Amino acid sequence: MLDKIKHYYKLVKEKKIDIIAINLGILGVLVGIVFSTPIINQIFVWFILFGVCIRLYDFTEKIEHDIVPYDFNRILPPPKKDAKKFR
């Protein structure tokens, strides 16, 4: 099942379905506004949502990939020892 999801995701990215879905959704919403039919707007908003979700997933995947692990022990100075606390 996971292999199928990965396969379809790669196919979506190769064909740039996210950009096509967003553009198609915007066009459909504009047509729905011009002809004042709310059902067209309600249908084509899903295309926009689908495209935006794919773009957000790509963004989070890129962020996770580009995270540089920091060693805060090297970056931050050691805390000052207070002699009064230990008495």
BAMIFI-214889 format. One record per atom (N, C-alpha, C, O): residue number from 1; y, x, z; atom name; residue in one letter. Coordinates in nm, 3 decimals. Last residue first. Layout:
N
{r NUM, {Y, X, Z}, CA, A} ...
END
This chain:
87
{r 87, {2.538, 2.526, 4.873}, N, R} {r 87, {2.533, 2.551, 5.019}, CA, R} {r 87, {2.492, 2.431, 5.093}, C, R} {r 87, {2.482, 2.434, 5.216}, O, R} {r 86, {2.575, 2.466, 4.606}, N, F} {r 86, {2.445, 2.516, 4.646}, CA, F} {r 86, {2.434, 2.543, 4.795}, C, F} {r 86, {2.326, 2.579, 4.841}, O, F} {r 85, {2.839, 2.392, 4.572}, N, K} {r 85, {2.735, 2.293, 4.552}, CA, K} {r 85, {2.601, 2.338, 4.609}, C, K} {r 85, {2.522, 2.255, 4.655}, O, K} {r 84, {2.991, 2.622, 4.598}, N, K} {r 84, {2.996, 2.523, 4.705}, CA, K} {r 84, {2.885, 2.419, 4.692}, C, K} {r 84, {2.842, 2.363, 4.793}, O, K} {r 83, {2.968, 2.764, 4.362}, N, A} {r 83, {2.901, 2.816, 4.482}, CA, A} {r 83, {2.897, 2.713, 4.593}, C, A} {r 83, {2.807, 2.717, 4.676}, O, A} {r 82, {2.901, 2.656, 4.051}, N, D} {r 82, {2.990, 2.629, 4.163}, CA, D} {r 82, {2.916, 2.667, 4.291}, C, D} {r 82, {2.813, 2.608, 4.323}, O, D} {r 81, {2.886, 2.805, 3.743}, N, K} {r 81, {2.814, 2.778, 3.867}, CA, K} {r 81, {2.915, 2.762, 3.979}, C, K} {r 81, {3.003, 2.847, 3.999}, O, K} {r 80, {2.962, 2.662, 3.433}, N, K} {r 80, {3.005, 2.748, 3.543}, CA, K} {r 80, {2.930, 2.707, 3.669}, C, K} {r 80, {2.914, 2.588, 3.698}, O, K} {r 79, {2.724, 2.647, 3.164}, N, P} {r 79, {2.811, 2.583, 3.263}, CA, P} {r 79, {2.845, 2.680, 3.377}, C, P} {r 79, {2.766, 2.767, 3.412}, O, P} {r 78, {2.755, 2.856, 2.872}, N, P} {r 78, {2.679, 2.807, 2.988}, CA, P} {r 78, {2.773, 2.745, 3.091}, C, P} {r 78, {2.888, 2.786, 3.103}, O, P} {r 77, {2.906, 2.721, 2.572}, N, P} {r 77, {2.896, 2.824, 2.677}, CA, P} {r 77, {2.817, 2.769, 2.795}, C, P} {r 77, {2.812, 2.647, 2.816}, O, P} {r 76, {2.733, 2.608, 2.282}, N, L} {r 76, {2.811, 2.579, 2.402}, CA, L} {r 76, {2.799, 2.692, 2.503}, C, L} {r 76, {2.693, 2.752, 2.516}, O, L} {r 75, {2.565, 2.731, 2.090}, N, I} {r 75, {2.701, 2.691, 2.056}, CA, I} {r 75, {2.787, 2.675, 2.181}, C, I} {r 75, {2.900, 2.723, 2.186}, O, I} {r 74, {2.317, 2.777, 2.207}, N, R} {r 74, {2.392, 2.889, 2.149}, CA, R} {r 74, {2.539, 2.854, 2.128}, C, R} {r 74, {2.627, 2.938, 2.146}, O, R} {r 73, {2.242, 2.525, 2.284}, N, N} {r 73, {2.244, 2.631, 2.385}, CA, N} {r 73, {2.320, 2.753, 2.334}, C, N} {r 73, {2.382, 2.825, 2.413}, O, N} {r 72, {2.228, 2.373, 2.058}, N, F} {r 72, {2.348, 2.360, 2.140}, CA, F} {r 72, {2.354, 2.464, 2.250}, C, F} {r 72, {2.461, 2.489, 2.305}, O, F} {r 71, {2.135, 2.430, 1.759}, N, D} {r 71, {2.090, 2.476, 1.889}, CA, D} {r 71, {2.213, 2.477, 1.980}, C, D} {r 71, {2.292, 2.571, 1.977}, O, D} {r 70, {2.096, 2.177, 1.515}, N, Y} {r 70, {2.182, 2.267, 1.591}, CA, Y} {r 70, {2.114, 2.306, 1.721}, C, Y} {r 70, {2.045, 2.226, 1.784}, O, Y} {r 69, {1.967, 2.115, 1.197}, N, P} {r 69, {1.943, 2.114, 1.342}, CA, P} {r 69, {2.030, 2.219, 1.411}, C, P} {r 69, {2.036, 2.335, 1.370}, O, P} {r 68, {2.132, 1.932, 0.962}, N, V} {r 68, {2.106, 2.070, 1.003}, CA, V} {r 68, {2.082, 2.068, 1.153}, C, V} {r 68, {2.168, 2.024, 1.229}, O, V} {r 67, {2.047, 1.687, 0.733}, N, I} {r 67, {2.079, 1.716, 0.873}, CA, I} {r 67, {2.038, 1.860, 0.904}, C, I} {r 67, {1.926, 1.902, 0.876}, O, I} {r 66, {1.975, 1.611, 0.480}, N, D} {r 66, {2.078, 1.714, 0.493}, CA, D} {r 66, {2.114, 1.749, 0.637}, C, D} {r 66, {2.201, 1.833, 0.660}, O, D} {r 65, {1.792, 1.406, 0.513}, N, H} {r 65, {1.748, 1.529, 0.447}, CA, H} {r 65, {1.846, 1.643, 0.472}, C, H} {r 65, {1.806, 1.759, 0.483}, O, H} {r 64, {1.946, 1.206, 0.623}, N, E} {r 64, {1.834, 1.262, 0.701}, CA, E} {r 64, {1.788, 1.394, 0.643}, C, E} {r 64, {1.750, 1.485, 0.717}, O, E} {r 63, {2.118, 1.161, 0.405}, N, I} {r 63, {2.172, 1.207, 0.533}, CA, I} {r 63, {2.062, 1.271, 0.616}, C, I} {r 63, {2.081, 1.378, 0.674}, O, I} {r 62, {1.936, 1.062, 0.216}, N, K} {r 62, {2.009, 1.186, 0.188}, CA, K} {r 62, {2.065, 1.245, 0.317}, C, K} {r 62, {2.059, 1.366, 0.337}, O, K} {r 61, {1.857, 0.826, 0.342}, N, E} {r 61, {1.756, 0.928, 0.311}, CA, E} {r 61, {1.824, 1.063, 0.285}, C, E} {r 61, {1.773, 1.167, 0.328}, O, E} {r 60, {2.096, 0.689, 0.348}, N, T} {r 60, {2.036, 0.731, 0.475}, CA, T} {r 60, {1.930, 0.837, 0.452}, C, T} {r 60, {1.915, 0.928, 0.534}, O, T} {r 59, {2.133, 0.655, 0.068}, N, F} {r 59, {2.233, 0.725, 0.149}, CA, F} {r 59, {2.172, 0.774, 0.280}, C, F} {r 59, {2.194, 0.889, 0.319}, O, F} {r 58, {1.911, 0.502, -0.003}, N, D} {r 58, {1.929, 0.635, -0.061}, CA, D} {r 58, {2.025, 0.718, 0.022}, C, D} {r 58, {2.003, 0.837, 0.045}, O, D} {r 57, {1.974, 0.272, 0.142}, N, Y} {r 57, {1.853, 0.346, 0.173}, CA, Y} {r 57, {1.861, 0.487, 0.118}, C, Y} {r 57, {1.822, 0.583, 0.185}, O, Y} {r 56, {2.207, 0.194, 0.010}, N, L} {r 56, {2.214, 0.234, 0.151}, CA, L} {r 56, {2.091, 0.312, 0.193}, C, L} {r 56, {2.100, 0.407, 0.271}, O, L} {r 55, {2.101, 0.129, -0.243}, N, R} {r 55, {2.200, 0.237, -0.230}, CA, R} {r 55, {2.210, 0.285, -0.086}, C, R} {r 55, {2.221, 0.406, -0.063}, O, R} {r 54, {1.936, -0.086, -0.174}, N, I} {r 54, {1.877, 0.035, -0.232}, CA, I} {r 54, {1.972, 0.152, -0.217}, C, I} {r 54, {1.930, 0.263, -0.183}, O, I} {r 53, {2.134, -0.265, -0.083}, N, C} {r 53, {2.029, -0.218, 0.008}, CA, C} {r 53, {1.962, -0.092, -0.045}, C, C} {r 53, {1.934, 0.000, 0.032}, O, C} {r 52, {2.277, -0.310, -0.317}, N, V} {r 52, {2.343, -0.241, -0.206}, CA, V} {r 52, {2.239, -0.189, -0.107}, C, V} {r 52, {2.255, -0.079, -0.053}, O, V} {r 51, {2.086, -0.450, -0.470}, N, G} {r 51, {2.138, -0.322, -0.515}, CA, G} {r 51, {2.202, -0.242, -0.404}, C, G} {r 51, {2.185, -0.121, -0.396}, O, G} {r 50, {2.053, -0.681, -0.309}, N, F} {r 50, {1.939, -0.596, -0.340}, CA, F} {r 50, {1.986, -0.456, -0.383}, C, F} {r 50, {1.932, -0.356, -0.337}, O, F} {r 49, {2.314, -0.789, -0.315}, N, L} {r 49, {2.254, -0.748, -0.188}, CA, L} {r 49, {2.137, -0.652, -0.211}, C, L} {r 49, {2.124, -0.553, -0.140}, O, L} {r 48, {2.338, -0.850, -0.587}, N, I} {r 48, {2.429, -0.753, -0.525}, CA, I} {r 48, {2.368, -0.699, -0.396}, C, I} {r 48, {2.371, -0.579, -0.372}, O, I} {r 47, {2.136, -1.041, -0.607}, N, F} {r 47, {2.129, -0.919, -0.687}, CA, F} {r 47, {2.218, -0.810, -0.628}, C, F} {r 47, {2.180, -0.693, -0.621}, O, F} {r 46, {2.236, -1.239, -0.440}, N, W} {r 46, {2.113, -1.169, -0.402}, CA, W} {r 46, {2.095, -1.041, -0.483}, C, W} {r 46, {2.042, -0.942, -0.431}, O, W} {r 45, {2.444, -1.344, -0.581}, N, V} {r 45, {2.477, -1.262, -0.465}, CA, V} {r 45, {2.354, -1.184, -0.419}, C, V} {r 45, {2.366, -1.074, -0.366}, O, V} {r 44, {2.328, -1.510, -0.768}, N, F} {r 44, {2.364, -1.375, -0.810}, CA, F} {r 44, {2.411, -1.286, -0.695}, C, F} {r 44, {2.416, -1.164, -0.710}, O, F} {r 43, {2.288, -1.750, -0.622}, N, I} {r 43, {2.175, -1.677, -0.681}, CA, I} {r 43, {2.213, -1.532, -0.708}, C, I} {r 43, {2.137, -1.441, -0.675}, O, I} {r 42, {2.541, -1.829, -0.545}, N, Q} {r 42, {2.439, -1.809, -0.443}, CA, Q} {r 42, {2.319, -1.731, -0.497}, C, Q} {r 42, {2.256, -1.655, -0.423}, O, Q} {r 41, {2.671, -1.859, -0.792}, N, N} {r 41, {2.717, -1.758, -0.697}, CA, N} {r 41, {2.608, -1.726, -0.595}, C, N} {r 41, {2.585, -1.609, -0.564}, O, N} {r 40, {2.524, -2.074, -0.890}, N, I} {r 40, {2.520, -1.946, -0.962}, CA, I} {r 40, {2.566, -1.834, -0.870}, C, I} {r 40, {2.507, -1.726, -0.870}, O, I} {r 39, {2.598, -2.272, -0.710}, N, I} {r 39, {2.458, -2.229, -0.714}, CA, I} {r 39, {2.443, -2.096, -0.787}, C, I} {r 39, {2.359, -2.014, -0.750}, O, I} {r 38, {2.870, -2.331, -0.754}, N, P} {r 38, {2.831, -2.249, -0.639}, CA, P} {r 38, {2.686, -2.201, -0.642}, C, P} {r 38, {2.655, -2.098, -0.583}, O, P} {r 37, {3.062, -2.318, -1.024}, N, T} {r 37, {2.929, -2.366, -0.987}, CA, T} {r 37, {2.876, -2.277, -0.874}, C, T} {r 37, {2.842, -2.161, -0.897}, O, T} {r 36, {3.307, -2.259, -1.167}, N, S} {r 36, {3.303, -2.328, -1.036}, CA, S} {r 36, {3.169, -2.396, -1.009}, C, S} {r 36, {3.163, -2.514, -0.977}, O, S} {r 35, {3.336, -2.090, -1.373}, N, F} {r 35, {3.286, -2.224, -1.405}, CA, F} {r 35, {3.269, -2.311, -1.281}, C, F} {r 35, {3.222, -2.424, -1.290}, O, F} {r 34, {3.437, -1.868, -1.229}, N, V} {r 34, {3.511, -1.922, -1.343}, CA, V} {r 34, {3.467, -2.066, -1.373}, C, V} {r 34, {3.551, -2.153, -1.395}, O, V} {r 33, {3.236, -1.823, -1.039}, N, I} {r 33, {3.371, -1.858, -0.995}, CA, I} {r 33, {3.450, -1.924, -1.108}, C, I} {r 33, {3.520, -2.022, -1.087}, O, I} {r 32, {3.018, -1.760, -1.202}, N, G} {r 32, {3.011, -1.875, -1.112}, CA, G} {r 32, {3.147, -1.919, -1.062}, C, G} {r 32, {3.171, -2.038, -1.044}, O, G} {r 31, {3.115, -1.529, -1.320}, N, V} {r 31, {3.087, -1.646, -1.405}, CA, V} {r 31, {3.081, -1.771, -1.318}, C, V} {r 31, {3.131, -1.877, -1.357}, O, V} {r 30, {3.125, -1.368, -1.089}, N, L} {r 30, {3.249, -1.399, -1.163}, CA, L} {r 30, {3.230, -1.520, -1.254}, C, L} {r 30, {3.319, -1.605, -1.263}, O, L} {r 29, {2.853, -1.359, -1.029}, N, V} {r 29, {2.946, -1.421, -0.934}, CA, V} {r 29, {3.077, -1.457, -1.003}, C, V} {r 29, {3.133, -1.564, -0.979}, O, V} {r 28, {2.758, -1.220, -1.255}, N, G} {r 28, {2.714, -1.357, -1.227}, CA, G} {r 28, {2.806, -1.429, -1.131}, C, G} {r 28, {2.833, -1.548, -1.148}, O, G} {r 27, {2.886, -0.972, -1.222}, N, L} {r 27, {2.911, -1.053, -1.341}, CA, L} {r 27, {2.872, -1.199, -1.318}, C, L} {r 27, {2.946, -1.290, -1.356}, O, L} {r 26, {2.768, -0.893, -0.980}, N, I} {r 26, {2.914, -0.912, -0.988}, CA, I} {r 26, {2.950, -0.999, -1.108}, C, I} {r 26, {3.034, -1.088, -1.098}, O, I} {r 25, {2.499, -0.877, -1.063}, N, G} {r 25, {2.540, -0.969, -0.958}, CA, G} {r 25, {2.688, -0.997, -0.961}, C, G} {r 25, {2.731, -1.111, -0.946}, O, G} {r 24, {2.510, -0.675, -1.253}, N, L} {r 24, {2.467, -0.808, -1.294}, CA, L} {r 24, {2.510, -0.912, -1.190}, C, L} {r 24, {2.553, -1.022, -1.226}, O, L} {r 23, {2.588, -0.461, -1.085}, N, N} {r 23, {2.674, -0.504, -1.196}, CA, N} {r 23, {2.639, -0.646, -1.243}, C, N} {r 23, {2.728, -0.727, -1.269}, O, N} {r 22, {2.366, -0.449, -0.911}, N, I} {r 22, {2.501, -0.472, -0.858}, CA, I} {r 22, {2.593, -0.523, -0.968}, C, I} {r 22, {2.667, -0.619, -0.947}, O, I} {r 21, {2.157, -0.400, -1.094}, N, A} {r 21, {2.156, -0.521, -1.011}, CA, A} {r 21, {2.295, -0.552, -0.956}, C, A} {r 21, {2.337, -0.668, -0.954}, O, A} {r 20, {2.232, -0.152, -1.201}, N, I} {r 20, {2.221, -0.268, -1.290}, CA, I} {r 20, {2.226, -0.397, -1.209}, C, I} {r 20, {2.292, -0.493, -1.249}, O, I} {r 19, {2.213, 0.006, -0.972}, N, I} {r 19, {2.342, -0.009, -1.039}, CA, I} {r 19, {2.342, -0.132, -1.130}, C, I} {r 19, {2.440, -0.206, -1.136}, O, I} {r 18, {1.936, -0.023, -0.918}, N, D} {r 18, {2.037, -0.060, -0.819}, CA, D} {r 18, {2.173, -0.083, -0.882}, C, D} {r 18, {2.242, -0.179, -0.850}, O, D} {r 17, {1.797, 0.077, -1.134}, N, I} {r 17, {1.797, -0.068, -1.115}, CA, I} {r 17, {1.906, -0.109, -1.016}, C, I} {r 17, {1.962, -0.218, -1.028}, O, I} {r 16, {1.750, 0.323, -1.261}, N, K} {r 16, {1.882, 0.290, -1.203}, CA, K} {r 16, {1.899, 0.140, -1.188}, C, K} {r 16, {2.002, 0.083, -1.225}, O, K} {r 15, {1.505, 0.412, -1.334}, N, K} {r 15, {1.568, 0.315, -1.424}, CA, K} {r 15, {1.707, 0.274, -1.378}, C, K} {r 15, {1.776, 0.198, -1.447}, O, K} {r 14, {1.445, 0.578, -1.117}, N, E} {r 14, {1.449, 0.632, -1.253}, CA, E} {r 14, {1.526, 0.540, -1.347}, C, E} {r 14, {1.604, 0.586, -1.430}, O, E} {r 13, {1.447, 0.400, -0.901}, N, K} {r 13, {1.547, 0.505, -0.907}, CA, K} {r 13, {1.557, 0.565, -1.047}, C, K} {r 13, {1.667, 0.600, -1.091}, O, K} {r 12, {1.226, 0.239, -0.961}, N, V} {r 12, {1.358, 0.177, -0.947}, CA, V} {r 12, {1.467, 0.283, -0.960}, C, V} {r 12, {1.569, 0.258, -1.024}, O, V} {r 11, {1.025, 0.433, -0.949}, N, L} {r 11, {1.052, 0.364, -1.075}, CA, L} {r 11, {1.190, 0.299, -1.073}, C, L} {r 11, {1.263, 0.304, -1.172}, O, L} {r 10, {1.030, 0.494, -0.679}, N, K} {r 10, {1.063, 0.599, -0.777}, CA, K} {r 10, {1.097, 0.537, -0.912}, C, K} {r 10, {1.187, 0.584, -0.981}, O, K} {r 9, {0.948, 0.244, -0.580}, N, Y} {r 9, {1.080, 0.296, -0.544}, CA, Y} {r 9, {1.122, 0.405, -0.642}, C, Y} {r 9, {1.238, 0.408, -0.685}, O, Y} {r 8, {0.690, 0.224, -0.682}, N, Y} {r 8, {0.792, 0.130, -0.728}, CA, Y} {r 8, {0.932, 0.178, -0.695}, C, Y} {r 8, {1.026, 0.156, -0.772}, O, Y} {r 7, {0.570, 0.438, -0.538}, N, H} {r 7, {0.570, 0.436, -0.685}, CA, H} {r 7, {0.680, 0.344, -0.738}, C, H} {r 7, {0.755, 0.382, -0.828}, O, H} {r 6, {0.602, 0.356, -0.273}, N, K} {r 6, {0.666, 0.479, -0.319}, CA, K} {r 6, {0.676, 0.483, -0.471}, C, K} {r 6, {0.777, 0.525, -0.526}, O, K} {r 5, {0.441, 0.127, -0.281}, N, I} {r 5, {0.584, 0.115, -0.249}, CA, I} {r 5, {0.659, 0.238, -0.297}, C, I} {r 5, {0.767, 0.226, -0.355}, O, I} {r 4, {0.193, 0.240, -0.337}, N, K} {r 4, {0.253, 0.147, -0.432}, CA, K} {r 4, {0.403, 0.133, -0.409}, C, K} {r 4, {0.481, 0.129, -0.504}, O, K} {r 3, {0.152, 0.391, -0.104}, N, D} {r 3, {0.164, 0.460, -0.233}, CA, D} {r 3, {0.227, 0.369, -0.339}, C, D} {r 3, {0.306, 0.416, -0.422}, O, D} {r 2, {0.126, 0.190, 0.084}, N, L} {r 2, {0.242, 0.278, 0.092}, CA, L} {r 2, {0.263, 0.354, -0.039}, C, L} {r 2, {0.376, 0.379, -0.081}, O, L} {r 1, {-0.119, 0.082, 0.000}, N, M} {r 1, {0.000, 0.000, 0.000}, CA, M} {r 1, {0.126, 0.087, 0.000}, C, M} {r 1, {0.221, 0.061, -0.074}, O, M} 
END
